[in-house]
Amino acid sequence: MRETAEAFEASFLSQMLKPMFEGLKTDGMFGGGHAEETWRGFMVEAMAKQTVQAGGIGLADQVVAQMIRMQEEQSA
């Protein structure tokens, strides 16, 4: 359950982080150009996973708690 909840949190964070990088220009002296633009989605996903591994924002904890509640209700 925990693994699933953390994957959900990482996916959520990835979707929240994505708009932050959409407007960035990749040209200029230190820009990554087309390659940076192409791989940006993977970078955002990696940042989201790293955030979850570092403790996340608490969403995974809430998801696990809800999953446990749902299992308990089905057992009763």
N, CA, C, O and CB atoms as a CASP TS submission, in Angstrom:
PFRMAT TS
TARGET T0000
AUTHOR 0000-0000-0000
METHOD Language model
MODEL 1
PARENT N/A
ATOM      1  N   MET     1       0.823  -1.192   0.000  1.00  0.00           N
ATOM      2  CA  MET     1       0.000   0.000   0.000  1.00  0.00           C
ATOM      3  C   MET     1       0.866   1.253   0.000  1.00  0.00           C
ATOM      4  O   MET     1       0.592   2.220  -0.712  1.00  0.00           O
ATOM      5  CB  MET     1      -0.936   0.000   1.203  1.00  0.00           C
ATOM      6  N   ARG     2       1.914   1.213   0.813  1.00  0.00           N
ATOM      7  CA  ARG     2       2.778   2.384   0.930  1.00  0.00           C
ATOM      8  C   ARG     2       3.425   2.721  -0.424  1.00  0.00           C
ATOM      9  O   ARG     2       3.503   3.884  -0.817  1.00  0.00           O
ATOM     10  CB  ARG     2       3.865   2.141   2.000  1.00  0.00           C
ATOM     11  N   GLU     3       3.878   1.694  -1.110  1.00  0.00           N
ATOM     12  CA  GLU     3       4.525   1.906  -2.405  1.00  0.00           C
ATOM     13  C   GLU     3       3.553   2.545  -3.403  1.00  0.00           C
ATOM     14  O   GLU     3       3.920   3.453  -4.149  1.00  0.00           O
ATOM     15  CB  GLU     3       5.059   0.572  -2.963  1.00  0.00           C
ATOM     16  N   THR     4       2.332   2.064  -3.403  1.00  0.00           N
ATOM     17  CA  THR     4       1.307   2.606  -4.295  1.00  0.00           C
ATOM     18  C   THR     4       0.993   4.054  -3.939  1.00  0.00           C
ATOM     19  O   THR     4       0.847   4.898  -4.823  1.00  0.00           O
ATOM     20  CB  THR     4       0.029   1.754  -4.226  1.00  0.00           C
ATOM     21  N   ALA     5       0.890   4.340  -2.639  1.00  0.00           N
ATOM     22  CA  ALA     5       0.592   5.697  -2.185  1.00  0.00           C
ATOM     23  C   ALA     5       1.733   6.650  -2.541  1.00  0.00           C
ATOM     24  O   ALA     5       1.487   7.793  -2.929  1.00  0.00           O
ATOM     25  CB  ALA     5       0.339   5.713  -0.666  1.00  0.00           C
ATOM     26  N   GLU     6       2.965   6.193  -2.413  1.00  0.00           N
ATOM     27  CA  GLU     6       4.102   7.041  -2.759  1.00  0.00           C
ATOM     28  C   GLU     6       4.173   7.272  -4.263  1.00  0.00           C
ATOM     29  O   GLU     6       4.541   8.360  -4.706  1.00  0.00           O
ATOM     30  CB  GLU     6       5.406   6.416  -2.260  1.00  0.00           C
ATOM     31  N   ALA     7       3.830   6.268  -5.044  1.00  0.00           N
ATOM     32  CA  ALA     7       3.798   6.439  -6.498  1.00  0.00           C
ATOM     33  C   ALA     7       2.723   7.458  -6.883  1.00  0.00           C
ATOM     34  O   ALA     7       2.922   8.273  -7.784  1.00  0.00           O
ATOM     35  CB  ALA     7       3.535   5.081  -7.204  1.00  0.00           C
ATOM     36  N   PHE     8       1.592   7.402  -6.194  1.00  0.00           N
ATOM     37  CA  PHE     8       0.525   8.376  -6.448  1.00  0.00           C
ATOM     38  C   PHE     8       0.986   9.783  -6.088  1.00  0.00           C
ATOM     39  O   PHE     8       0.747  10.729  -6.839  1.00  0.00           O
ATOM     40  CB  PHE     8      -0.742   8.013  -5.650  1.00  0.00           C
ATOM     41  N   GLU     9       1.646   9.923  -4.943  1.00  0.00           N
ATOM     42  CA  GLU     9       2.132  11.239  -4.516  1.00  0.00           C
ATOM     43  C   GLU     9       3.161  11.774  -5.522  1.00  0.00           C
ATOM     44  O   GLU     9       3.131  12.956  -5.864  1.00  0.00           O
ATOM     45  CB  GLU     9       2.757  11.156  -3.094  1.00  0.00           C
ATOM     46  N   ALA    10       4.058  10.921  -5.991  1.00  0.00           N
ATOM     47  CA  ALA    10       5.057  11.348  -6.973  1.00  0.00           C
ATOM     48  C   ALA    10       4.385  11.798  -8.263  1.00  0.00           C
ATOM     49  O   ALA    10       4.789  12.793  -8.864  1.00  0.00           O
ATOM     50  CB  ALA    10       6.052  10.212  -7.261  1.00  0.00           C
ATOM     51  N   SER    11       3.373  11.074  -8.684  1.00  0.00           N
ATOM     52  CA  SER    11       2.640  11.450  -9.893  1.00  0.00           C
ATOM     53  C   SER    11       1.943  12.796  -9.710  1.00  0.00           C
ATOM     54  O   SER    11       1.965  13.645 -10.602  1.00  0.00           O
ATOM     55  CB  SER    11       1.610  10.366 -10.256  1.00  0.00           C
ATOM     56  N   PHE    12       1.333  12.978  -8.558  1.00  0.00           N
ATOM     57  CA  PHE    12       0.662  14.240  -8.239  1.00  0.00           C
ATOM     58  C   PHE    12       1.662  15.394  -8.240  1.00  0.00           C
ATOM     59  O   PHE    12       1.413  16.437  -8.844  1.00  0.00           O
ATOM     60  CB  PHE    12      -0.044  14.146  -6.871  1.00  0.00           C
ATOM     61  N   LEU    13       2.797  15.201  -7.558  1.00  0.00           N
ATOM     62  CA  LEU    13       3.802  16.253  -7.506  1.00  0.00           C
ATOM     63  C   LEU    13       4.356  16.574  -8.890  1.00  0.00           C
ATOM     64  O   LEU    13       4.605  17.735  -9.214  1.00  0.00           O
ATOM     65  CB  LEU    13       4.932  15.848  -6.575  1.00  0.00           C
ATOM     66  N   SER    14       4.543  15.553  -9.692  1.00  0.00           N
ATOM     67  CA  SER    14       5.033  15.758 -11.049  1.00  0.00           C
ATOM     68  C   SER    14       4.075  16.653 -11.830  1.00  0.00           C
ATOM     69  O   SER    14       4.509  17.557 -12.545  1.00  0.00           O
ATOM     70  CB  SER    14       5.215  14.410 -11.769  1.00  0.00           C
ATOM     71  N   GLN    15       2.785  16.405 -11.695  1.00  0.00           N
ATOM     72  CA  GLN    15       1.786  17.214 -12.396  1.00  0.00           C
ATOM     73  C   GLN    15       1.759  18.643 -11.862  1.00  0.00           C
ATOM     74  O   GLN    15       1.485  19.578 -12.615  1.00  0.00           O
ATOM     75  CB  GLN    15       0.397  16.579 -12.264  1.00  0.00           C
ATOM     76  N   MET    16       2.040  18.822 -10.574  1.00  0.00           N
ATOM     77  CA  MET    16       2.058  20.163  -9.987  1.00  0.00           C
ATOM     78  C   MET    16       3.327  20.928 -10.369  1.00  0.00           C
ATOM     79  O   MET    16       3.294  22.149 -10.518  1.00  0.00           O
ATOM     80  CB  MET    16       1.942  20.073  -8.464  1.00  0.00           C
ATOM     81  N   LEU    17       4.439  20.216 -10.525  1.00  0.00           N
ATOM     82  CA  LEU    17       5.707  20.859 -10.872  1.00  0.00           C
ATOM     83  C   LEU    17       5.813  21.199 -12.355  1.00  0.00           C
ATOM     84  O   LEU    17       6.494  22.153 -12.730  1.00  0.00           O
ATOM     85  CB  LEU    17       6.858  19.965 -10.479  1.00  0.00           C
ATOM     86  N   LYS    18       5.149  20.430 -13.185  1.00  0.00           N
ATOM     87  CA  LYS    18       5.271  20.584 -14.640  1.00  0.00           C
ATOM     88  C   LYS    18       5.025  22.019 -15.117  1.00  0.00           C
ATOM     89  O   LYS    18       5.812  22.511 -15.926  1.00  0.00           O
ATOM     90  CB  LYS    18       4.300  19.654 -15.333  1.00  0.00           C
ATOM     91  N   PRO    19       3.980  22.717 -14.663  1.00  0.00           N
ATOM     92  CA  PRO    19       3.743  24.084 -15.153  1.00  0.00           C
ATOM     93  C   PRO    19       4.864  25.065 -14.801  1.00  0.00           C
ATOM     94  O   PRO    19       5.039  26.075 -15.482  1.00  0.00           O
ATOM     95  CB  PRO    19       2.441  24.600 -14.594  1.00  0.00           C
ATOM     96  N   MET    20       5.614  24.776 -13.750  1.00  0.00           N
ATOM     97  CA  MET    20       6.711  25.671 -13.373  1.00  0.00           C
ATOM     98  C   MET    20       7.774  25.753 -14.463  1.00  0.00           C
ATOM     99  O   MET    20       8.431  26.783 -14.618  1.00  0.00           O
ATOM    100  CB  MET    20       7.345  25.204 -12.067  1.00  0.00           C
ATOM    101  N   PHE    21       7.940  24.691 -15.203  1.00  0.00           N
ATOM    102  CA  PHE    21       9.012  24.619 -16.185  1.00  0.00           C
ATOM    103  C   PHE    21       8.552  24.835 -17.622  1.00  0.00           C
ATOM    104  O   PHE    21       9.385  24.938 -18.523  1.00  0.00           O
ATOM    105  CB  PHE    21       9.685  23.300 -16.081  1.00  0.00           C
ATOM    106  N   GLU    22       7.262  24.905 -17.850  1.00  0.00           N
ATOM    107  CA  GLU    22       6.751  25.019 -19.214  1.00  0.00           C
ATOM    108  C   GLU    22       7.151  26.312 -19.902  1.00  0.00           C
ATOM    109  O   GLU    22       7.395  26.311 -21.109  1.00  0.00           O
ATOM    110  CB  GLU    22       5.263  24.907 -19.206  1.00  0.00           C
ATOM    111  N   GLY    23       7.224  27.400 -19.177  1.00  0.00           N
ATOM    112  CA  GLY    23       7.527  28.686 -19.798  1.00  0.00           C
ATOM    113  C   GLY    23       9.001  29.011 -19.888  1.00  0.00           C
ATOM    114  O   GLY    23       9.360  30.065 -20.413  1.00  0.00           O
ATOM    115  N   LEU    24       9.866  28.145 -19.396  1.00  0.00           N
ATOM    116  CA  LEU    24      11.294  28.432 -19.412  1.00  0.00           C
ATOM    117  C   LEU    24      11.860  28.323 -20.819  1.00  0.00           C
ATOM    118  O   LEU    24      11.544  27.397 -21.565  1.00  0.00           O
ATOM    119  CB  LEU    24      12.035  27.487 -18.475  1.00  0.00           C
ATOM    120  N   LYS    25      12.688  29.273 -21.158  1.00  0.00           N
ATOM    121  CA  LYS    25      13.354  29.233 -22.463  1.00  0.00           C
ATOM    122  C   LYS    25      14.649  28.438 -22.318  1.00  0.00           C
ATOM    123  O   LYS    25      15.352  28.553 -21.315  1.00  0.00           O
ATOM    124  CB  LYS    25      13.640  30.682 -23.005  1.00  0.00           C
ATOM    125  N   THR    26      14.947  27.642 -23.317  1.00  0.00           N
ATOM    126  CA  THR    26      16.141  26.798 -23.256  1.00  0.00           C
ATOM    127  C   THR    26      17.249  27.297 -24.172  1.00  0.00           C
ATOM    128  O   THR    26      18.257  26.616 -24.359  1.00  0.00           O
ATOM    129  CB  THR    26      15.787  25.370 -23.617  1.00  0.00           C
ATOM    130  N   ASP    27      17.063  28.489 -24.747  1.00  0.00           N
ATOM    131  CA  ASP    27      18.114  29.030 -25.590  1.00  0.00           C
ATOM    132  C   ASP    27      19.069  29.872 -24.734  1.00  0.00           C
ATOM    133  O   ASP    27      18.888  29.954 -23.519  1.00  0.00           O
ATOM    134  CB  ASP    27      17.510  29.876 -26.746  1.00  0.00           C
ATOM    135  N   GLY    28      20.026  30.463 -25.312  1.00  0.00           N
ATOM    136  CA  GLY    28      20.985  31.272 -24.575  1.00  0.00           C
ATOM    137  C   GLY    28      22.273  30.508 -24.332  1.00  0.00           C
ATOM    138  O   GLY    28      22.404  29.338 -24.692  1.00  0.00           O
ATOM    139  N   MET    29      23.219  31.196 -23.715  1.00  0.00           N
ATOM    140  CA  MET    29      24.544  30.633 -23.538  1.00  0.00           C
ATOM    141  C   MET    29      24.547  29.343 -22.712  1.00  0.00           C
ATOM    142  O   MET    29      25.253  28.395 -23.057  1.00  0.00           O
ATOM    143  CB  MET    29      25.433  31.648 -22.888  1.00  0.00           C
ATOM    144  N   PHE    30      23.781  29.295 -21.647  1.00  0.00           N
ATOM    145  CA  PHE    30      23.787  28.117 -20.773  1.00  0.00           C
ATOM    146  C   PHE    30      22.526  27.279 -20.894  1.00  0.00           C
ATOM    147  O   PHE    30      22.282  26.395 -20.073  1.00  0.00           O
ATOM    148  CB  PHE    30      23.963  28.544 -19.343  1.00  0.00           C
ATOM    149  N   GLY    31      21.740  27.548 -21.894  1.00  0.00           N
ATOM    150  CA  GLY    31      20.522  26.788 -22.114  1.00  0.00           C
ATOM    151  C   GLY    31      20.818  25.431 -22.727  1.00  0.00           C
ATOM    152  O   GLY    31      21.845  25.244 -23.381  1.00  0.00           O
ATOM    153  N   GLY    32      19.926  24.500 -22.516  1.00  0.00           N
ATOM    154  CA  GLY    32      20.117  23.152 -23.040  1.00  0.00           C
ATOM    155  C   GLY    32      19.509  22.940 -24.407  1.00  0.00           C
ATOM    156  O   GLY    32      19.626  21.862 -24.991  1.00  0.00           O
ATOM    157  N   GLY    33      18.858  23.973 -24.916  1.00  0.00           N
ATOM    158  CA  GLY    33      18.279  23.874 -26.250  1.00  0.00           C
ATOM    159  C   GLY    33      17.167  22.848 -26.342  1.00  0.00           C
ATOM    160  O   GLY    33      16.429  22.612 -25.385  1.00  0.00           O
ATOM    161  N   HIS    34      17.064  22.244 -27.513  1.00  0.00           N
ATOM    162  CA  HIS    34      15.996  21.282 -27.777  1.00  0.00           C
ATOM    163  C   HIS    34      16.116  20.046 -26.883  1.00  0.00           C
ATOM    164  O   HIS    34      15.103  19.482 -26.467  1.00  0.00           O
ATOM    165  CB  HIS    34      16.016  20.866 -29.249  1.00  0.00           C
ATOM    166  N   ALA    35      17.338  19.625 -26.587  1.00  0.00           N
ATOM    167  CA  ALA    35      17.529  18.437 -25.751  1.00  0.00           C
ATOM    168  C   ALA    35      16.969  18.657 -24.353  1.00  0.00           C
ATOM    169  O   ALA    35      16.332  17.767 -23.790  1.00  0.00           O
ATOM    170  CB  ALA    35      19.015  18.072 -25.668  1.00  0.00           C
ATOM    171  N   GLU    36      17.202  19.831 -23.796  1.00  0.00           N
ATOM    172  CA  GLU    36      16.671  20.122 -22.460  1.00  0.00           C
ATOM    173  C   GLU    36      15.156  20.089 -22.471  1.00  0.00           C
ATOM    174  O   GLU    36      14.524  19.533 -21.573  1.00  0.00           O
ATOM    175  CB  GLU    36      17.165  21.488 -21.962  1.00  0.00           C
ATOM    176  N   GLU    37      14.593  20.684 -23.487  1.00  0.00           N
ATOM    177  CA  GLU    37      13.140  20.699 -23.613  1.00  0.00           C
ATOM    178  C   GLU    37      12.580  19.280 -23.736  1.00  0.00           C
ATOM    179  O   GLU    37      11.533  18.963 -23.171  1.00  0.00           O
ATOM    180  CB  GLU    37      12.721  21.538 -24.823  1.00  0.00           C
ATOM    181  N   THR    38      13.289  18.440 -24.478  1.00  0.00           N
ATOM    182  CA  THR    38      12.857  17.059 -24.689  1.00  0.00           C
ATOM    183  C   THR    38      12.890  16.257 -23.400  1.00  0.00           C
ATOM    184  O   THR    38      11.970  15.484 -23.134  1.00  0.00           O
ATOM    185  CB  THR    38      13.730  16.388 -25.734  1.00  0.00           C
ATOM    186  N   TRP    39      13.922  16.424 -22.602  1.00  0.00           N
ATOM    187  CA  TRP    39      14.114  15.614 -21.394  1.00  0.00           C
ATOM    188  C   TRP    39      13.543  16.253 -20.132  1.00  0.00           C
ATOM    189  O   TRP    39      13.646  15.672 -19.052  1.00  0.00           O
ATOM    190  CB  TRP    39      15.576  15.352 -21.192  1.00  0.00           C
ATOM    191  N   ARG    40      12.957  17.411 -20.245  1.00  0.00           N
ATOM    192  CA  ARG    40      12.446  18.130 -19.074  1.00  0.00           C
ATOM    193  C   ARG    40      11.414  17.313 -18.292  1.00  0.00           C
ATOM    194  O   ARG    40      11.418  17.338 -17.061  1.00  0.00           O
ATOM    195  CB  ARG    40      11.827  19.452 -19.508  1.00  0.00           C
ATOM    196  N   GLY    41      10.548  16.601 -18.976  1.00  0.00           N
ATOM    197  CA  GLY    41       9.536  15.790 -18.303  1.00  0.00           C
ATOM    198  C   GLY    41      10.155  14.739 -17.396  1.00  0.00           C
ATOM    199  O   GLY    41       9.653  14.477 -16.303  1.00  0.00           O
ATOM    200  N   PHE    42      11.253  14.136 -17.854  1.00  0.00           N
ATOM    201  CA  PHE    42      11.940  13.142 -17.029  1.00  0.00           C
ATOM    202  C   PHE    42      12.570  13.794 -15.803  1.00  0.00           C
ATOM    203  O   PHE    42      12.577  13.214 -14.717  1.00  0.00           O
ATOM    204  CB  PHE    42      13.013  12.414 -17.850  1.00  0.00           C
ATOM    205  N   MET    43      13.100  15.004 -15.985  1.00  0.00           N
ATOM    206  CA  MET    43      13.690  15.723 -14.864  1.00  0.00           C
ATOM    207  C   MET    43      12.625  16.058 -13.812  1.00  0.00           C
ATOM    208  O   MET    43      12.853  15.897 -12.613  1.00  0.00           O
ATOM    209  CB  MET    43      14.378  17.007 -15.358  1.00  0.00           C
ATOM    210  N   VAL    44      11.483  16.518 -14.268  1.00  0.00           N
ATOM    211  CA  VAL    44      10.393  16.857 -13.343  1.00  0.00           C
ATOM    212  C   VAL    44       9.931  15.612 -12.596  1.00  0.00           C
ATOM    213  O   VAL    44       9.683  15.664 -11.392  1.00  0.00           O
ATOM    214  CB  VAL    44       9.205  17.498 -14.103  1.00  0.00           C
ATOM    215  N   GLU    45       9.818  14.508 -13.298  1.00  0.00           N
ATOM    216  CA  GLU    45       9.416  13.250 -12.671  1.00  0.00           C
ATOM    217  C   GLU    45      10.442  12.808 -11.625  1.00  0.00           C
ATOM    218  O   GLU    45      10.072  12.350 -10.543  1.00  0.00           O
ATOM    219  CB  GLU    45       9.240  12.154 -13.737  1.00  0.00           C
ATOM    220  N   ALA    46      11.717  12.945 -11.946  1.00  0.00           N
ATOM    221  CA  ALA    46      12.775  12.581 -11.001  1.00  0.00           C
ATOM    222  C   ALA    46      12.748  13.485  -9.780  1.00  0.00           C
ATOM    223  O   ALA    46      12.972  13.023  -8.661  1.00  0.00           O
ATOM    224  CB  ALA    46      14.149  12.653 -11.677  1.00  0.00           C
ATOM    225  N   MET    47      12.476  14.765  -9.982  1.00  0.00           N
ATOM    226  CA  MET    47      12.377  15.687  -8.849  1.00  0.00           C
ATOM    227  C   MET    47      11.214  15.303  -7.941  1.00  0.00           C
ATOM    228  O   MET    47      11.334  15.360  -6.717  1.00  0.00           O
ATOM    229  CB  MET    47      12.208  17.134  -9.345  1.00  0.00           C
ATOM    230  N   ALA    48      10.101  14.917  -8.530  1.00  0.00           N
ATOM    231  CA  ALA    48       8.938  14.518  -7.749  1.00  0.00           C
ATOM    232  C   ALA    48       9.225  13.257  -6.941  1.00  0.00           C
ATOM    233  O   ALA    48       8.868  13.179  -5.766  1.00  0.00           O
ATOM    234  CB  ALA    48       7.735  14.295  -8.664  1.00  0.00           C
ATOM    235  N   LYS    49       9.870  12.267  -7.565  1.00  0.00           N
ATOM    236  CA  LYS    49      10.213  11.032  -6.850  1.00  0.00           C
ATOM    237  C   LYS    49      11.187  11.311  -5.711  1.00  0.00           C
ATOM    238  O   LYS    49      11.062  10.739  -4.628  1.00  0.00           O
ATOM    239  CB  LYS    49      10.817  10.002  -7.816  1.00  0.00           C
ATOM    240  N   GLN    50      12.149  12.185  -5.955  1.00  0.00           N
ATOM    241  CA  GLN    50      13.120  12.533  -4.921  1.00  0.00           C
ATOM    242  C   GLN    50      12.440  13.251  -3.763  1.00  0.00           C
ATOM    243  O   GLN    50      12.788  13.031  -2.603  1.00  0.00           O
ATOM    244  CB  GLN    50      14.238  13.407  -5.505  1.00  0.00           C
ATOM    245  N   THR    51      11.481  14.099  -4.069  1.00  0.00           N
ATOM    246  CA  THR    51      10.734  14.795  -3.026  1.00  0.00           C
ATOM    247  C   THR    51       9.979  13.805  -2.151  1.00  0.00           C
ATOM    248  O   THR    51       9.948  13.953  -0.929  1.00  0.00           O
ATOM    249  CB  THR    51       9.761  15.803  -3.645  1.00  0.00           C
ATOM    250  N   VAL    52       9.375  12.802  -2.765  1.00  0.00           N
ATOM    251  CA  VAL    52       8.648  11.777  -2.008  1.00  0.00           C
ATOM    252  C   VAL    52       9.620  10.983  -1.130  1.00  0.00           C
ATOM    253  O   VAL    52       9.316  10.693   0.027  1.00  0.00           O
ATOM    254  CB  VAL    52       7.884  10.824  -2.970  1.00  0.00           C
ATOM    255  N   GLN    53      10.781  10.633  -1.676  1.00  0.00           N
ATOM    256  CA  GLN    53      11.768   9.880  -0.895  1.00  0.00           C
ATOM    257  C   GLN    53      12.274  10.690   0.289  1.00  0.00           C
ATOM    258  O   GLN    53      12.650  10.121   1.314  1.00  0.00           O
ATOM    259  CB  GLN    53      12.943   9.466  -1.780  1.00  0.00           C
ATOM    260  N   ALA    54      12.286  12.008   0.158  1.00  0.00           N
ATOM    261  CA  ALA    54      12.761  12.880   1.237  1.00  0.00           C
ATOM    262  C   ALA    54      11.669  13.177   2.262  1.00  0.00           C
ATOM    263  O   ALA    54      11.899  13.936   3.204  1.00  0.00           O
ATOM    264  CB  ALA    54      13.288  14.186   0.659  1.00  0.00           C
ATOM    265  N   GLY    55      10.493  12.595   2.094  1.00  0.00           N
ATOM    266  CA  GLY    55       9.419  12.815   3.057  1.00  0.00           C
ATOM    267  C   GLY    55       8.142  13.323   2.429  1.00  0.00           C
ATOM    268  O   GLY    55       7.072  13.247   3.032  1.00  0.00           O
ATOM    269  N   GLY    56       8.250  13.835   1.232  1.00  0.00           N
ATOM    270  CA  GLY    56       7.065  14.267   0.508  1.00  0.00           C
ATOM    271  C   GLY    56       6.320  15.407   1.154  1.00  0.00           C
ATOM    272  O   GLY    56       6.872  16.164   1.953  1.00  0.00           O
ATOM    273  N   ILE    57       5.057  15.518   0.798  1.00  0.00           N
ATOM    274  CA  ILE    57       4.212  16.584   1.318  1.00  0.00           C
ATOM    275  C   ILE    57       3.109  16.030   2.215  1.00  0.00           C
ATOM    276  O   ILE    57       2.215  16.765   2.634  1.00  0.00           O
ATOM    277  CB  ILE    57       3.602  17.382   0.170  1.00  0.00           C
ATOM    278  N   GLY    58       3.176  14.742   2.506  1.00  0.00           N
ATOM    279  CA  GLY    58       2.187  14.118   3.391  1.00  0.00           C
ATOM    280  C   GLY    58       1.013  13.483   2.675  1.00  0.00           C
ATOM    281  O   GLY    58       0.135  12.910   3.320  1.00  0.00           O
ATOM    282  N   LEU    59       0.980  13.572   1.378  1.00  0.00           N
ATOM    283  CA  LEU    59      -0.131  13.003   0.625  1.00  0.00           C
ATOM    284  C   LEU    59      -0.141  11.489   0.708  1.00  0.00           C
ATOM    285  O   LEU    59      -1.203  10.886   0.857  1.00  0.00           O
ATOM    286  CB  LEU    59      -0.065  13.442  -0.824  1.00  0.00           C
ATOM    287  N   ALA    60       1.031  10.863   0.612  1.00  0.00           N
ATOM    288  CA  ALA    60       1.103   9.400   0.684  1.00  0.00           C
ATOM    289  C   ALA    60       0.564   8.892   2.018  1.00  0.00           C
ATOM    290  O   ALA    60      -0.116   7.867   2.061  1.00  0.00           O
ATOM    291  CB  ALA    60       2.552   8.921   0.484  1.00  0.00           C
ATOM    292  N   ASP    61       0.860   9.597   3.101  1.00  0.00           N
ATOM    293  CA  ASP    61       0.350   9.195   4.417  1.00  0.00           C
ATOM    294  C   ASP    61      -1.177   9.201   4.432  1.00  0.00           C
ATOM    295  O   ASP    61      -1.801   8.289   4.973  1.00  0.00           O
ATOM    296  CB  ASP    61       0.894  10.131   5.515  1.00  0.00           C
ATOM    297  N   GLN    62      -1.765  10.223   3.843  1.00  0.00           N
ATOM    298  CA  GLN    62      -3.220  10.326   3.795  1.00  0.00           C
ATOM    299  C   GLN    62      -3.827   9.234   2.921  1.00  0.00           C
ATOM    300  O   GLN    62      -4.878   8.683   3.247  1.00  0.00           O
ATOM    301  CB  GLN    62      -3.635  11.700   3.278  1.00  0.00           C
ATOM    302  N   VAL    63      -3.167   8.925   1.818  1.00  0.00           N
ATOM    303  CA  VAL    63      -3.660   7.878   0.921  1.00  0.00           C
ATOM    304  C   VAL    63      -3.605   6.520   1.613  1.00  0.00           C
ATOM    305  O   VAL    63      -4.552   5.740   1.520  1.00  0.00           O
ATOM    306  CB  VAL    63      -2.838   7.848  -0.387  1.00  0.00           C
ATOM    307  N   VAL    64      -2.498   6.230   2.309  1.00  0.00           N
ATOM    308  CA  VAL    64      -2.376   4.958   3.035  1.00  0.00           C
ATOM    309  C   VAL    64      -3.463   4.860   4.106  1.00  0.00           C
ATOM    310  O   VAL    64      -4.095   3.814   4.254  1.00  0.00           O
ATOM    311  CB  VAL    64      -0.967   4.825   3.681  1.00  0.00           C
ATOM    312  N   ALA    65      -3.679   5.931   4.842  1.00  0.00           N
ATOM    313  CA  ALA    65      -4.712   5.930   5.882  1.00  0.00           C
ATOM    314  C   ALA    65      -6.088   5.652   5.284  1.00  0.00           C
ATOM    315  O   ALA    65      -6.878   4.893   5.847  1.00  0.00           O
ATOM    316  CB  ALA    65      -4.722   7.274   6.630  1.00  0.00           C
ATOM    317  N   GLN    66      -6.366   6.268   4.147  1.00  0.00           N
ATOM    318  CA  GLN    66      -7.660   6.050   3.499  1.00  0.00           C
ATOM    319  C   GLN    66      -7.784   4.615   2.989  1.00  0.00           C
ATOM    320  O   GLN    66      -8.850   4.007   3.092  1.00  0.00           O
ATOM    321  CB  GLN    66      -7.849   7.039   2.341  1.00  0.00           C
ATOM    322  N   MET    67      -6.705   4.082   2.444  1.00  0.00           N
ATOM    323  CA  MET    67      -6.732   2.701   1.958  1.00  0.00           C
ATOM    324  C   MET    67      -6.987   1.725   3.111  1.00  0.00           C
ATOM    325  O   MET    67      -7.736   0.761   2.955  1.00  0.00           O
ATOM    326  CB  MET    67      -5.405   2.354   1.247  1.00  0.00           C
ATOM    327  N   ILE    68      -6.376   1.972   4.246  1.00  0.00           N
ATOM    328  CA  ILE    68      -6.587   1.122   5.422  1.00  0.00           C
ATOM    329  C   ILE    68      -8.038   1.223   5.878  1.00  0.00           C
ATOM    330  O   ILE    68      -8.662   0.210   6.197  1.00  0.00           O
ATOM    331  CB  ILE    68      -5.628   1.523   6.575  1.00  0.00           C
ATOM    332  N   ARG    69      -8.581   2.449   5.911  1.00  0.00           N
ATOM    333  CA  ARG    69      -9.987   2.633   6.297  1.00  0.00           C
ATOM    334  C   ARG    69     -10.922   1.864   5.365  1.00  0.00           C
ATOM    335  O   ARG    69     -11.879   1.230   5.810  1.00  0.00           O
ATOM    336  CB  ARG    69     -10.353   4.127   6.289  1.00  0.00           C
ATOM    337  N   MET    70     -10.633   1.929   4.077  1.00  0.00           N
ATOM    338  CA  MET    70     -11.467   1.229   3.101  1.00  0.00           C
ATOM    339  C   MET    70     -11.406  -0.286   3.303  1.00  0.00           C
ATOM    340  O   MET    70     -12.423  -0.971   3.190  1.00  0.00           O
ATOM    341  CB  MET    70     -11.028   1.586   1.677  1.00  0.00           C
ATOM    342  N   GLN    71     -10.217  -0.803   3.601  1.00  0.00           N
ATOM    343  CA  GLN    71     -10.078  -2.243   3.861  1.00  0.00           C
ATOM    344  C   GLN    71     -10.832  -2.651   5.119  1.00  0.00           C
ATOM    345  O   GLN    71     -11.476  -3.699   5.150  1.00  0.00           O
ATOM    346  CB  GLN    71      -8.598  -2.624   3.994  1.00  0.00           C
ATOM    347  N   GLU    72     -10.754  -1.830   6.147  1.00  0.00           N
ATOM    348  CA  GLU    72     -11.459  -2.133   7.385  1.00  0.00           C
ATOM    349  C   GLU    72     -12.966  -2.151   7.169  1.00  0.00           C
ATOM    350  O   GLU    72     -13.670  -2.998   7.720  1.00  0.00           O
ATOM    351  CB  GLU    72     -11.095  -1.119   8.464  1.00  0.00           C
ATOM    352  N   GLU    73     -13.463  -1.201   6.354  1.00  0.00           N
ATOM    353  CA  GLU    73     -14.894  -1.163   6.078  1.00  0.00           C
ATOM    354  C   GLU    73     -15.349  -2.388   5.299  1.00  0.00           C
ATOM    355  O   GLU    73     -16.451  -2.893   5.518  1.00  0.00           O
ATOM    356  CB  GLU    73     -15.246   0.097   5.312  1.00  0.00           C
ATOM    357  N   GLN    74     -14.506  -2.866   4.391  1.00  0.00           N
ATOM    358  CA  GLN    74     -14.864  -4.054   3.612  1.00  0.00           C
ATOM    359  C   GLN    74     -14.854  -5.309   4.487  1.00  0.00           C
ATOM    360  O   GLN    74     -15.630  -6.237   4.257  1.00  0.00           O
ATOM    361  CB  GLN    74     -13.898  -4.228   2.427  1.00  0.00           C
ATOM    362  N   SER    75     -13.978  -5.336   5.483  1.00  0.00           N
ATOM    363  CA  SER    75     -13.881  -6.497   6.379  1.00  0.00           C
ATOM    364  C   SER    75     -15.063  -6.567   7.337  1.00  0.00           C
ATOM    365  O   SER    75     -15.466  -7.649   7.764  1.00  0.00           O
ATOM    366  CB  SER    75     -12.576  -6.448   7.173  1.00  0.00           C
ATOM    367  N   ALA    76     -15.607  -5.414   7.668  1.00  0.00           N
ATOM    368  CA  ALA    76     -16.714  -5.378   8.647  1.00  0.00           C
ATOM    369  C   ALA    76     -18.031  -5.781   8.073  1.00  0.00           C
ATOM    370  O   ALA    76     -19.036  -5.794   8.784  1.00  0.00           O
ATOM    371  CB  ALA    76     -16.848  -4.020   9.226  1.00  0.00           C
TER
END
